[in-house]
Amino acid sequence: MTDTGLGADTQVELVVGGMTCGSCAARIERRLNRLDGVVATVNYATGRAYVSRLGGRDPGELIGVIESTGYSAELPAPPEAAENTDPVVRDLGRRLAVCVPLAAAVIVLAMVPSAQFKGWQWVSLLLAAPVATWGAWPLHRAAWQGLGHAAASMDTLVSVGVAASFGWSLYALLFGGAGTTGMRMSFAFTFGTASGHTLYLEAAAGVTTAVLVGRYLEARARVSSGSALSALASLGAKSVAVLRGGPGNGTEQRVPVTELVPGDLFVVRPGEKIATDGTVVAGSSAVDASLVTGESMPSEVGPGDQVTGATVNMSGRLVVRATRVGAGTLLAQITRLVSQAQGTKASAQRLADRIAAVFVPCVIACATATLGFWLGTGLPAAAAWSAAVAVLVVACPCALGLATPTALLAAVGRGAELGILVKSAQALESAGRIRTVVLDKTGTLTTGIMTVQDVITQPGEDKDEALQLVGAVEDASEHPIGQAIARYAAERHGSLSSAGPPVTAFAALPGAGVQGTVNGRTVTVGSPRLFAELSLIVPESLSEAADAAAQAGRTAVLVGWDGEARAAIVVSDQLKPHAVAAIAQLTALGLRPVLLTGDNARTALAVAAQLGIPAADVSAEVRPDGKVEAIRRLQADGIAVCFVGDGVNDAVALAQADLGMAIGAGTDAAIGAADLTLTGGDPASAAEAIQLARATVAVIRGNLVWASGYNLIAIPLAALGYLNPLFAGIAMSASSLIVVANSLRLKRFHR
């Protein structure tokens, strides 16, 4: 996705360092969007800024703007150059290795009176000092930088709370009598026993450590939830055996995959990854595409078949001609889509960001009011200070900031593993409210490949002769039905173009059939309507066969010569293996499946009957513009519509629908217009995608309810003196971890 071009619509991704909560992301986003012509979103969960329009600016200028806000920024490193360990995780791990044992000792001394030996308070000061200074330094530094830019964040709250706790304790030791030899202190969950002798060293050390632990686990969880992107980037082959000199007598030369160019021939041995998208030139094998499409069953490929980069050759040796390399491959497109989707924001996240932007100032005001109120009531300064610090520490904008993006990260990543590519957060939101699913037939529910099912001849006619004649004529045709008949005839009689009778005076009759002269006979191949228009005789037996085929959802092609139909060839487009199950799953989800096709009504109704779709929900003989009108009619009734299609003629309908799903085996135009792409081509994935969307929306709602409810309850409790600062810090860290853990449940999503 990263691009350093300067076009108005260039998309740039920047890695942002130093963000600690949703308010940080909101602040950077506001600064970037103040620039003329710049459109940017900043995602706290991914730690990245996504700039969809640069307004003619260089990425370096955007980096400068972010740095002037008090954060760091840089272009992301290529996947192969990226570090295996997140530097934030590594730094937090080092600090925790020191802070955990020191804080544990301070907490034990404060909470267990029997452990308080003579001079214990001074030992506690020595143990707590490194934690409250060096351990909490990232918090203090971020708070100071924010102060320099007249901004406050989560770090401001924690830094002030830790500094206040440590500062009060130092004051009490030096001037408040707490440093007296033999002083004992009992631990309290509330401020009821606080006095001038009360120390909060355990709060300073414990809050710092709790925040560091929370951020360490949070950072690791965020890396885990966003791991789909790095996993995708690592799927491709690193080197390839290029064939120089042709498939028969060429020599192999192993080169880095980056040196491949379209047109190169390369060899793929059993067990190797296919280096890039291409066409099989020689060999046959089974290919495992599960890493890219989510399909568990290998597919057989041979000469002429298309293969995808990063899929695995399982058995035979293949020679492949590269058709797309680098950024043009399917894997690269998938990686870009996942990255873009993780950078988008749902409407719920935008609301949470606005709340987070004003959250911290409100909390500081609340803490100040708490301190003033309790001092005004005559409460000891230590107790009033305790309540104010607890308010600062317990408040958690992180939970609000993480509620939506962590769920989206996990959902988009899990979708990619299942062969469901999500283009944006809005797509998941839309999928959650879909009630009607409109499905194209050919290529979506059916294979789109016509095959011959039966050959019926008049009594006395030779079936082989009929196949030779029709095969010779259809060998010159480009129509899918004609090609299916030609393939069938070739399988029965060998290559017709070289060994069969030649065809002359060939003519295609658009929408009706073909004609040609073979061995002096004028052979007509086409629909019953064509035979009627040409006044050719159609025996009753063949007419009945054509009617029976239509009722079964098949197509009968008549073959005639010497003024009469002599045979009928029945062809059909087979349902995909999981098409029936797909409709059943959609229905089970409370969705209404609608079949929309350009085929004739009899064929459409027959296919619908096989699928279990009621006749009332079938629209046949619909032109491409008619598909759009059909979707608009449903939307006019207030119905949220999903459209599933695969062809160029489906692109407009995919764009019109509230949610467009493209079958991944379809055209680039369809995939580009869709909101979701089912890379495996399995229609059952449509139900899985909607289930994933519903699960994601449910998780986001749960996260937001928890994050909002936590703050609404915890802040008043702290202000009223019912939370010791130590437990306030633990509760604050726990609130963020609960949100992240709830989101990570989506990584285990299954149908």
Secondary structure, DSSP 8 states (H G I E B T S, - for coil): -------TT--EEEEEE---SHHHHHHHHHHHHTSTTEEEEEETTTTEEEEEEETT--HHHHHHHHHHTT-EEE----GGGS-SS-HHHHHHHHHHHHHHHHHHHHHHHHH-GGG--TTHHHHHHHHHHHIIIIITHHHHHHHHHHHHTT---HHHHHHHHHHHHHHHHHHHHHHSSTTSTT------SSSTT--TT---HHHHHHHHHHHHHHHHHHHHHHHHHTHHHHHHHTSS-SEEEEEES-TTT-EEEEEEGGG--TT-EEEE-TT-B--SEEEEEE--EEEE-HHHH---S-EEE-TT-EE-TT-EE-SS-EEEEEEE-GGGSHHHHHHHHHHHHHH---HHHHHHHHHHHHHHHHHHHHHHHHHHHHHHTT--HHHHHHHHHHHHHH--HHHHHHHTHHHHHHHHHHHHHTTEEE--HHHHHHHHT--EEEEESTTTTEEEEEEEEEEEE-TT--HHHHHHHHHHHHTT--SHHHHHHHHHHHHHHS-HHHHS--EEEEEEETTTEEEEEETTEEEEEE-HHHHHHTT-B--HHHHHHHHHHHHTT-EEEEEEETTEEEEEEEEEEEE-TTHHHHHHHHHHTT-EEEEE-SS-HHHHHHHHHHHT--GGGEE-S--HHHHHHHHHHHHHTT--EEEEE-SGGGHHHHHHSSEEEEETTS-HHHHHH-SEEETT--THHHHHHHHHHHHHHHHHHHHHHHHHHHHHHHHHHHHTT-S-HHHHHHHHHHHHHHHHHHHHGGGG---
